[in-house]
Each structure stands twice: as structure tokens, then as C-alpha cells.
Amino acid sequence: MNEEINIELLDKKMQEKGWKFIGPILHYDKAFKNQAAVYEKNGEYIVSGVDSTGEKELSDPISKKEAETRIKESFKEIRKHMLTGMK
């Protein structure tokens, strides 16, 4: 991955532009390692992160419904992994 694209700096940049982080997406084909984040601003939603090549920033529009569905699925998977690790 290109060292110039730092996910923490990307998040800071998004927040400075008024976007609010609302959740993760664990399976997004266009993102590096299939992981991205969903942000909301003024009723608009985007998927943000690093693109699948690891070279550029990713910024794809997404509907509110799809964002909510993908975040819910991601949290279910995170919870499953956490609970499996506790056994």
C-alpha cells in the first residue's frame, strides 16, 4: 500500500470536511483488503477508504439503506469473531 495514504489522516480529512463516521464495511470489493468506512453528511452517504490497488483514496456514493445494511452485517461479523475468540 502506498505509504502516502494513511487511514487515520484520511479519517481526519473526512471529518474536517464535515463528514461523520457512522460505521465499518468489512466486505467492499473496491477497497483495499475489502475494508472501508461509511460517512454521512447532510443526508448523503459515502464509502471512504483506500481503493483496492492501495494507491488512491476511495470515495463512492452509497444509499442510506445500503449503508445501514452493510454496517449491520459488518457489526454482526465483528461480534461473531469477538464471541468466538472468548471461547
C-alpha positions, 0 to 999 in steps of 0.5 A, spaced: 500 500 500 502 506 498 505 509 504 502 516 502 495 514 504 494 513 511 487 511 514 487 515 520 489 522 516 484 520 511 479 519 517 481 526 519 480 529 512 473 526 512 471 529 518 474 536 517 470 536 511 464 535 515 463 528 514 461 523 520 463 516 521 457 512 522 460 505 521 465 499 518 464 495 511 468 489 512 466 486 505 467 492 499 470 489 493 473 496 491 477 497 497 483 495 499 483 488 503 475 489 502 475 494 508 472 501 508 468 506 512 461 509 511 460 517 512 454 521 512 453 528 511 447 532 510 443 526 508 448 523 503 452 517 504 459 515 502 464 509 502 471 512 504 477 508 504 483 506 500 481 503 493 483 496 492 490 497 488 492 501 495 494 507 491 488 512 491 483 514 496 476 511 495 470 515 495 463 512 492 456 514 493 452 509 497 444 509 499 442 510 506 439 503 506 445 500 503 449 503 508 445 501 514 445 494 511 452 493 510 454 496 517 449 491 520 452 485 517 459 488 518 457 489 526 454 482 526 461 479 523 465 483 528 461 480 534 461 473 531 469 473 531 469 477 538 464 471 541 468 466 538 475 468 540 472 468 548 471 461 547 
